[in-house]
Amino acid sequence: MESLTTNTDVRLTVTRCFRTLKSSTDCSDIITALRTLHSYLDEGPESTATSPERAEFRRAHYSSALQLLVSNIQADWLHQLTAAQRTELWDGLFLAGPPEQALLVLMDAIGELRPTSNLDHVVNITEKFLQRRRLAELLWSYCREAAPSDSPQLRETLLGRISALPDITANKLQLNNRALFLPQQYYPLLATEMLTALERTCQALRAGTDCSLTFVAQTLGKVCIQGHSGSVLAVMAPRLSACTRSDMVWQRVCWKLLENVPQRWMESVLTGLVQAVSGPDALGRIIGNLVLTNKKAQFVITHKLLLLQYKYETRVLRIILGYLAADRDRRPLLIQVLRSVSQAWANSSAVKHTPLEQQLYVSKALLLSVSLLKDSEIQELRSELLQCMLGGMQTHLDSNVVRIRRMGMVIGEYLSSRMDINGTKLKFEYDQDEETRELLSLLAPGACDEPEAEPVNRADGPEETAETAESAQNASQTTSGAQALKTDPDSDLDSDDELTPYDMSGDQEISKASPPRYLRDCLEILISSEDPVRVELALQAAESLVRKNSFAAREISVQMSKVLLHMDDKYNINGFLYLRQATMVAVTVADCIPVTHYLTTEFYSLNYSLRQRLDILEVLALAAQELSKPVTEKKAASISSATTAESTPYPGDNPVHWRNVVEKRIQSKTKRLTKKAAQPVTKATPNRYAPVAGHFFFPLLKNYDKPQVTFDLLGSDHLVLGRLIHTLGLFMHLAVNAPIAAQMGCALLDFVWAVRYHADQMVRRGVLFAVCSVFLSMPSQNLLVDISDQLFETRSWLADVAEGDPDADCRSLAVQSLVLLDKSLKKQLQDPQAPTVET
């Protein structure tokens, strides 16, 4: 009953804290809620929570608390906290609770968050997690449990996160990955944490506490199977060898650790271990008689590493065979290995079809195995060795490869000397090379007794490095502070009256918030933030972020346009309309087709004000103007510089080179009475607007004649109608020389023909401007082919407007349109191939 009451109280308190963090905007309430959550993690004497309450919070609510913090990482209250408060209250929750839950939440957050400052924050916490030895706490927490309390699925997930942390961070952070997350630093650190957990296990066993090494063994196997056995066991093997030399508890812990490695990962662990240990005695102390109790380990040690794989050094052979020969219980396996190796060496098919490197490897194994046998064992195996010697020597000597014959001679000499057949020994004459000298060196006395190297205690390396760096930093700060105090001991006696005051009239108040560095941060601030300073900084940085990273802008272009279109100036930001419009133009230019489709669709949608519809037209017009401008020289230079750098042609191969030379010679020998001023040659540049002109133009002509509840284009909303016609005329004007210009011109004339006698003078000006744009941008031959029926009627209407319209601007535009129309007709009538017009 008491436990039920405790669980209920904890759940109610945590629920109130969660509600405060989700909805409250008061910074003091937020700090109180975070401190309440911290109280359940504080195990000191000043903790206000009881031990059952802390246990219940860690079991049922800690992961939810961390997930809530990650989901609200963009909240305004987090940015209102000072750096010290953020480190203590926000970061501290990830570093003080159960490490396995914190690691899972951090890894999930790194995988889900986009490249923003929020991701940088989570990465910093993960880096602190590793630096503060939380992995050792995680491993030790599983060692303390005699029986597993979590599910196999959760444990498998945790194993995957621990072993693949460098891969996860590299895939997400790419070039911005941290040095601590690189495999060269992470896996030695993980090995150090495993050694720390093993050391704590030894201490607990001496104190009479039961422990479990299953999770540490699974971690070791998982890391080794992924290909990192070299970097992990290079740290662990020397330390384990030193600790097991005189401590039986350490030996028992190591034996249990290897026994608990899963069968599917046993081969990778043993393969890395035999390469990392310093000698056969060290291997025996670490793995014990594992080859006698584990069939997988026996197959790897006695067969696979000796007969199937031959990439290892001779030292590995010495360690394996010396390990088998060192113990009385393992010597039968040495005899079994000798039989297998001798059969493989004498096999004629193997001699013919296996690589020379493998035959040399098997020969070394045979020599080392025989050298480790006692004389009594040699006499028991005499018949088998004699059969091997005779058959194998015959096979090797019959080979036409010199290296194979020499291997047969060396091994035959040694086998005959060990068996002592009737006191006779074989002796061959052969030239010694590097291989034969290496084989003969294995026969020297003590060749298999390689002394162990002095182990280096690398287990404390990372910790000592971190502590040394921290102490050096503190010492430097203390020294600098002391020097500052000792610089001028009589400074308080000096007078400051003669000092000239510094002019601070132009100083500006430093804002606590910083402008966003990522486009997604900017978007999230504009969507969810209620802080005026952060919104203003985000709006000021939005345009530059869009133009700097067009790839990221294309991912969120439509969403950004939607947010900006519906955004109001509720914080009275300076230059709000300009900043919003500039950002929308930049987004439209960066991702033209999706954004123009969204804006043109929303122009005729319901529940939009006239101001928003006019904003849409202005953004589309400015974006079209920017797209129609030629590409800047800087951008063109950046594009062409790569090509120039890749291949610089020989000057004689460039056709422009000799053409310039010939042109200069002709110019120098030509006599002219008058010289005309040279005009600069216009360089052709691609037009980015021409391919997408139809996406700007035609969607705005779809629904103009369908009145909506809040929008009547042909009725009372003549202001928007006039601006729409001006915008369409601008699109037509910018589409000059575009392939779609003829279709645009015909559609625009059909649209404006119905409103040419509109009562509002702004609409009439827009109509005349659109007509001028059609005559100016539409090819003259298309005027006679596509709209020949309307030309003369249009001309008579323009003449009437030029004479009788009450607005002076309308009359001027009508005159200009008449001039353009007459020029086009005159040009076409003078062309003999021009089509005729029926009057």
N, C-alpha and C positions, 0 to 999 in steps of 0.2 A: 504493500500500500504506500509505503514511504517512497519507493522508487517511482511509482506511478505519479505521485504528487511532484516529485523532482522533475520528471520528464515533462509534465504539463507546464510547470513554471518556466522551465528553460524554453519550451516551444513558444509560449506566450511572449516572453521577453525578446526572443530572437525575431518573432513576427513583427513586433513593434519597431524594432531596429530596422528590419527590411523595409517596412512601410515608410519610415522616415527617410531612408536612403533613396527610395524611389520617387517620393513626391515632395519632400521638404526642400525649400530654398534657403532656409536659415542656416548659416554656417555653424552657429553654436549647437544647434540640434544635430547636425551631421557629425560634429566632433564628439558629442555625447554618445551618439549611437555607435560610432566606431570604437570609442573607449569601452563601451559596454561589451562589444564583441571581443575586444582584446582581453577583458577580464576573465573570460572563459579559457584563455590560453596561458594566462600568467599563473605559474606554479609556485611563485615565491610566497614568502610569509605575508606580504601585503595584499595578496589576492582576496577579492571580495567573494569569489565563487567557491563553493565547496567542491571536494573531489568528485562526488557523483555528478554534480552539475557540469564540471569540466569534461568528464568522461562522456556524458550524454551529448554535449555540444560537439565534441570531436567525432563521435560516432554518427550522428544524424544530421548535423547542421553546418559543419565546417565547409564541406564542398559546396553547398548551396550559397553560403556567404561569399566564397571566392568567385563563384559564377556570377553572383549579383554584382560584385565589384567590377568584374570584366565587362559585363553588359552595360554598366553605367560609367565606363571609363571616359566617355565623352561628356559627362555631366558638368554643368557649370560649377557645382560645389567643389569638385576635385581641383579645378584650376584656381579656386579662391583660397585653397589651403596654401600655407607657406611651404617652402621646400622641406623644412624640418618636420612639419606636421605630416606632409605627404609621405616622407620616408618612415616616420614612426607609426602612423595610423594605417595608411593604405598599404605600403610595401611590407610593413611588419606583419600583417595578417598572413601573408604568403610565406613568411620565413619563420613563424613561431609555431605553427600547427603541425598536424601529421604530415610528414614530408611526401608520402606517396600520393595523398589527395592533392597537395599543392602542385606536385610535378605534373600530374595528369591534367589539371586545370590550365596550367601554364602552357603545356604542349598543345592542348586543344585551342587555346587562344592564339598561339603563334600560327597554327594552321588555318584558323578562320579569319583573322584580321587581315585587312588589306594593308599595303605599304603606306602607313601613316605614322604620325607621332605616337599614336596609341600603341602600335606595334613596337616602336622603339622602347616605349615604357615597359611593356611586358618582357621584351628581350633583356632590358637592364635588370629586371627582377630575377629572371632566369639565370643571368650571369652571377648575381649575388647569391642565388640559391646554391650554385656550384662552389663559389668561393668560400662560403660559410660552412662547408663540409656537411651539407644537408643530405648528400647521397649516403654518407656513412651512417647518419641517423636512420635513413630509410632502410638500409640493409640490416642494421642492428635491430630495428623494430621487428623485422621478420625473423631474426635469429632468436629473439626472446620468446617467440611463440612456439611452444612445443608442438601444437597442432594448428594448422592453418584455419584462420577465422574468416577469410574472404573467399569469394567464389573463384573457381579456376579461370573463368573468363576475365575477371578483373586482374588476376595475377598475370595472365598472358598478355593483356594490354599493357600493364606496367612494364613487363619485361621488354616488350617491343619499343616502348618509349625510351627506356634507359639505354638499350643497345643501339638504337637508331637515332639518337638525339642529334649527332652531327649531320646525318642525312636530312632529317626534318628541317633543321635550321638552314642548311645550305640550299635546299630546294626553295625555301621561302625567302630567305634574305639574299641569296645569290652573292653578288659582289660586295654587299654590305654585311657579310657574316662576321661574327666576332672571332677573335683569335682563340678564345677559350673553347669555342665550339668546334674547332678544327680537329680532325682525328688525331693529329700529332700531339695535341695537348689534352684532349678529352679522355682518350682511352688510358693513358698513363695515370690521369687523375682518378678514373674509375677503378683502376687496379689498386691505387693507394687507398681508396675508400673501402674496397673489399678486404685489404689487409687490416685496416682499422677494425672492421666488423669481426674479422677472425680473432684479432687480439682481444677484443672485448669478450668474445665467446670463450676464449681460454681463461680469462679472469673469472667469468661467471661459472665455468665448470669447476675451477678451483674452490669457488665459494659454495659449491653444491647446488647450483641452479641448472635445470635442464634447458638445453638450447636445441635449435634446429638449423641445419646448414642447407636445407633444400633450396631455398630461394637464392642464396649466394651461389650455390652450385649451378643452378639454372641460369643465373646471370652470366657466370663464367662461360658456360657452354654456349649460350646465345651469342655472346660477343665473339667467341672463337669461331663459330660456324659462319659468321658473317665476314671472316677474313682478317680479324684484328688480333689474332692470337699472338703474333710477334710482339706488338707494342704492349700488350697486357702482361704476358708472361715474362717479358724482359724485365718488368718491374717486380712481379710477384715471385719468380723462381729464386733469385738470389736471397730475398728476404726469408722465404720459406726454408731454403737450405740452411741459412744461418740459425733460424729459430728451432729447427728440428734436430740440430746437431747434439744438443744436450737436454732437451725438454721433451719428455714423453707425452705431455698434454698436447703440445703443438703437433707431434707426430700423429697422435690419434685424431686431432682436428683435421689435419691434411688428408689422412686416409678416408675419413668420413666425407670430406668435401669431394674427393674424387669418386667415391662410391655413389654419391647422390647426383652426379652428372647424368642427365638423361642419355639413353643408349644412342639416340640419333646424333648426339653432339660429342660422344666420347672420342671418336677418331680425331676430330679437330683439336680437342684439348690435349690428348696425348702426343699428337704430332708436334704441336707447338711446344709442349713441355720438354720433350727429349732434345729439342734444339736449343732450349733456353737454359737447361741445367748445366752445371759445370763438370759433372762427372757421374759415373754409375752409382757411387755411394749416395750422392744427393738425390738422384732419381729414386733409389730404394727407400730413402727416408721419407720422401714426399708421397709416393704412391703405395708403398708397402708391397703386399702380395696381391695387388689388384688383379694381376694376370691369372691368378689361381681361382679367383671368385667371380670374375667377369669375363664371359666368353667373348664379348666384343673387344675388350682390351687385350685379351690373349691373341685374338686374330690379328689385331693391328700390330702388336709388338712382335709376335713370332712369325708372321707371314707377310703382311702387307708392306711393312717398312723395310723388309729384307729382300723379298722376291718380286713384288709387283711394282714398287717405286724405287727409282735409282738416282734421284736428284739430290740426295743429301750428301753431306760431307762425310769423310772417314770418321770424324769425331762422333757422329751420330751412331755409326755402327759400333764403335768402341763402347759407347754409353749403353746401348741396348744389350749387347752381348755380355758386357761386364755386369750389368744389372741382373741378367739371368744367371750368371755364374756366381754371384756374390752370396746367395742364400742356398742352403741345402734343400729347401722345399722347391726352389725354382730351377735347380740343376737338371731335373728331367726334361724341362722345357728346352734347355740348352742342347741336350742330346737330340731332342726332336727337331730342333732347328738345324743341327748339323746334318741329320739325315736328309731333310728337305733341301738344304743348300747343296749338299754333295750330289743329290739326284739331279738338281737343276744344272749344276756345273758339268756333269757328265752326259747330259742329254744332247745327242748329236743334232736333233732338230732345233733345239734352242741355240746351239752354237752357230748354226747356219742362218737362222732367221731373226735372231734378236740383235739389237744394236750393240756395238762394241762397248759403249759406255755401261750398258746394263751388265754385260759379261764381266767387265772389270769390277763392277760393284759386287757382283756375286762372288767373284774370286777373292775380293777383300774379305767378304763375310765368311767365306770358307776358311781362309787362313786364320782369321781372328778366332773363329769357333774352335778350330783344332788347337790353337795355341792356349786356349783356356781350359782344355781337357787335362785331367790328371792321367798319369801313366796307366793306372788301373782301368780307367774308362777307355783309354786308347786300346788296351788289350781286349776289352769286351767288344769294341766296335771294329776290331782289326779286319775281319772278313769284309765288312761293308766298305771300310775305307780302302781296302785293297782292290775291291771291285770298282770303286769310284776312281781310284788312281789309274788302273789299267785302262778302263773304258774311256775315261775322260781324257787321259793323255793321248790315247790313240786318236780320238776325235779332234783334239786340238792340234796335234802334230800333223794330221792329214790336211789341215786347212791351208789354203793358199794365201791367207792373210798373215803377215809377219807378226803383227801384234798379238793375234790369237795364239800362234805357236809359242811366242815368248811367255805368255801367261801360263800355258800348259807346262812349259819347262820349269818355271819358278815353283808352281804348285806341286808338280811331280817331285822335284828335289826335296821340298819340305815334308811332303807326306812320307816319302821313303825314309827320311831321317828320323821322323817321329815313330814310325812303325818298326824300324830296325830289322828289316827282312834279312835274316841270315848274316847280319853284320855288314851287309852291302848297302851302299847309298848311291842313288843316281846322281850323275853330274853331267850337265849339259854346257855346251859352249855357245854363248849368245852375247850379242852386243847390248850393253846396258843403256837404257834410255830413261826418260823421266818416269814412265809407268813401272818399269821393272824395279827401279830404285825405290819407288813408293811401296811396291809390294814387299820388297826385301826389308824396308824399314819397319813393317808391321811385325817381322819376326824377331826384332831386337828385344832383349829382356826388358820387361817393364813397359812394353809398348801400350798395353791395355790399362796400365795403372796411371792414368793421367791425373796429376794433382789438381785439386779443386782450387779455383780462383777465390781470392778473398772476397766474400760477398760485400756488396755496397748497400748500405741501409738507405734505400731510396724511398722507403715508405713515408718518411716524414719530409721528403723533398718539397712538394708543393706547399705543405703547411708552413715549413720553415721559410720558404721563399716569400709567402704572403706576409708572415709575421715580420720578417726582416724588412720588407718594403714598407710595412705600416710603421714599424719602429723608426726607420730612417726618416720617413715623412714627418712623424711627430717630433723627432730630434731636430730636423731642419726648421720646423716651425718654432720650436722652443729657442733654438739658437738665434733665429732672426728676431724673435721678440726680445731676447736679452740684449742683442746688439742695438735694437732700437731704443731700449731703455738706457744703455750705456753710451749712446752717441753723444749726448749733451747733458751731462749731469746737472748743469746749472741753468737749464733752459727755463725753469720756473722763475728765475731771477731776472730774465730778460723782459723787456717791455715790448708789447705789440703795438704801441701807439703809432710808431713811425712806419709801420707796414702799410702799403697801399692796398685798399680793399679791392678784391677781385670783382669785376663786372659780371653780375649774374642776371642781368636784365633779359638776355636772350635765351636763358636756360628753359628747358621744357621738362615737365614732369614725366618721369620714367614710368611707363605702364607696367603693371604686374603681369599682364598677359602678353604673350608673344604671338606674332603673326603665324598662321599655319604654314608649314613647309610642304604639305602634301595636299593634292586637290581633293581627295576624299575627306580629309580633315576639314577643309573649307566647306564642303557640301554638308557634312554633319553639323557643323556649327550653324550654318544658315538654316538648317531644318529644325534643330532641337534646342539651340542655345537661347537663353533668356538674358544673357549678359551683354549689355550694349557695347562694351569695349571689345569683347571677342567678336561680336557680329561686325562691328566697324572694321576691325583688322582683317577679318576674313573677306569682307567685301572689297577692301582695298587691295588685297593680295590675289584675288580670284583671277583677274584678267592675266596677270603675268604668269600665274601657274598654268593657266590653260594654254597660253602661247609657248611656254617652255616645254611642256610635256603633252604633245598632241595625242600620244597613244593613250595616256590615262584619261584625257578629255573625251576621246571617242567612246570610252567605256561608260561614262556617266553623262554624256552630252544631253540626252533628252531629259533625264532627271534634273540636271542642273538648269536647263531652260525652263522647266516646269516650276521649279522653286523660285527662280528669279522673276518669272512672269507674275506669280501670285504674291510676291513679296511686297510689303508695305513699309513705309518709312515711319515706323512706330517709335524709333529712338532718335529721330531728328538728326540723322547723320549728315555731315557736311558733304555735299556733292553726291547725294544718294542716287539721284536719277542718272547722272552721268556714269557713275561706277556700275550701276546695274546694267545700263544700256551697253557700255563698253564690254562687259563680261558676256552678255548675250551675243553680241556681235562676234567676239572671239570664239565662243562655242559654236556658233553657226558656221564660221569659216573653217574651224577645225574638223567638224563632222557635218558636212553640208546637207546631204540628202535626208538623213533621219530628222534633223532639227527643222529643216524647212517643211518637211511633211507634217511634223507636229504643229508648227506655228501656223501654217496655212489651214490646217484642220481646225485648230482652236479659234481662228479668226471668225468663223461662222457658227461657233458653238454657243450654247446658252450660258447665261449667268456670267457674262463678261461685261465690264463697263466699257464705255467709249474710249476712255483713256487707255485701257489695256489693248483694245483693238488698234488704236493709233500707235501704241508702242510696238505691236507686232509689225506693222507696216514700216515703221522707222528702222527697226532692227533688220528686217529683210532688205530694205533699201541700202543701208550702210554695209551690210555683209556683201551684197551684190557689187557695190562699188569697190570694196576691198578686193574681192575676187577678180574683178576685171582689170585691176592694175597689173602691170608687168611684174614678173618676179624680180626681187631686188638683186643687185649685183653680189652682195655678200652670200646670199643663198645659192646663187648660181655658181659662185666661186667655190663654195664648199662642196657642191656636187661634182664639179669638174676637177677639183684638186686630187681626189682619190684616183680618178682615171689617169691623170697626168703623172701622178707619183708611181702608179703601177707600171706603166710602159711609156718611156719617153722615146719617140721615134728619132731616127737619124735625120739630120736636117736635109740631107740629099733625097730622102724618101718622101718628103712632104711636098705635095703638088702646089700648095699655096706659096711655098718658098720661091720656086722658079717662076711662077706667074708674077709675083711681085717684082722680081728682078727684071723680067722682060718688060713689064709695064713701066718701070722707072726708066729703062733705056729708051723706050718709045717717047715718053714724056720729055726726056732731056734733049732729044733730037728733033722734036716737033716745034716749028715756029708759028706763033700766034700773034695776030695783030692786037687783039684784046683778050684779056684773061678774065674769065668769069669767076666770081668768088666761089670757092669750093664749099659745098654744103655737106654737113655731116651725114654719114650714112646711117639710116635708122636700122637698128638691129632688131630682128624678129624675135619675139619672146612668146612663150605659150600663154594662152588665155585660159585661166582656171574657171572663168565664169561660163564660157561658151558650152562646155559639155553638160552643165547643170542648169542652164537658163530655163529650160522647161519646167523644172521642179519649183522654181520661184514663181513662174508666170501662170501656168494653166490651172493649178489648184485654186487660185484666187478668182477664177472665172466660173467656178462650178455652181455656187449657190447664191449668186447675187440677187436673183429674182424670187427667192423664197423668204418671205418675212418671218422673223422669229418673234417670240413673245417680248424679248427685250431688245430687239434689233430689227430695224426696218430700213434697209439700205436705200431703196428707191422711194422711201417716204420721208419721214422727218429727219432721219440721220444723214442729211446731205453733207455735213462736215466730213464724215467718214467716207462718203461716196467720192467727194472731191479728192481727198487724200489717196484713196484707192486708185483712182484714175491716174493721178500724178505718179504713184508708185509703179503702176503698170507701164506708163509711158517711159519711166526711167529704166525699167527692165528691158523695154524694147530698144531704147537708145544704147544700152550697154551691150546688147546682143548683135551689134553691127558685125558683119562678116561671119556670123555664126550660121551653121547649116540650118538651124531651126528658125532663123529670123523670118523667112517668108510665111511660115505657118503662124508664128506669133503675130505678124502684121495683119494677116487676114482676120484672125480671131479678135484682135484689139479693135479694128475698124468696125466689125459687127457689134461689139459691145458698146462702143461710144456712140454709134449712130442713133441708138434709141434715146440717148440723153443729151443730144447736141443742142436742143432748145430748152435746157433746164433753166429754171428761174434764178438759181443761185449763180453768182458770177464766178465763184471759186470752182464750181463744177464745170462751167463753160471753159474756164482757163485750163482745167485739167484735160478736157476733151481736145482743145486745140493743141496743147502740148503733146498729147498722145498722137494726134495726127501728124504733127511735125516729126515726132520720133519715128513714125512709120515711114514717112517719105525719106527721112534721112538714113535709116538703118536698113530698110528693105531693098534688096537689089532691084535696079531699075527695070530689068527685063521681067521680073516677077510682077511688077506693077501692071504691065500690059497683059500678062497672061492670067494672073490670078484675080485681079480686081478691076478688070477693064470695064465691067458694067457699072461700077460705082465711081469711076474717075471723073466723068464730066458732071455727074450730079454732085459729087464732092466739091468740084471746082466752083460750081455755081453757088453752093452753100457758103464756101469760104469767101467768095466775092461779096455776098450779102452781109456776112459778118464783118468784113473789112470796111464796109460802108456804113452799116446801120447799128452795130452793137453799141450799147451805151458805155461799156467799159473800155478804157483805152488799152489796157493790156490785152484784152481779147482781140481788139482790132489789130494790134501789132503782131500777135501770134498768127492771125489769119493771113496777114500780108506775107509773113515769112513762109507759111505753109504754101501759099500760092507760088512764091518764087521757087521753092524746092520742087513743087509739082511740075512747073513749067520746065525747069532744067532737066528733070528726068524724062519728060515727054520729048523734049527737043533732042536729047541725046539718043533716045531710042529711034526717033524718026529719021535721024541722020545715018543710022546704022542700016545698011542695005539688007542685012540678015534679020533685022528686027521684025517681030510680028506686027501686022496691021491691025488697026482699031476700027471697027465698024461703027459709024455714027448714025 
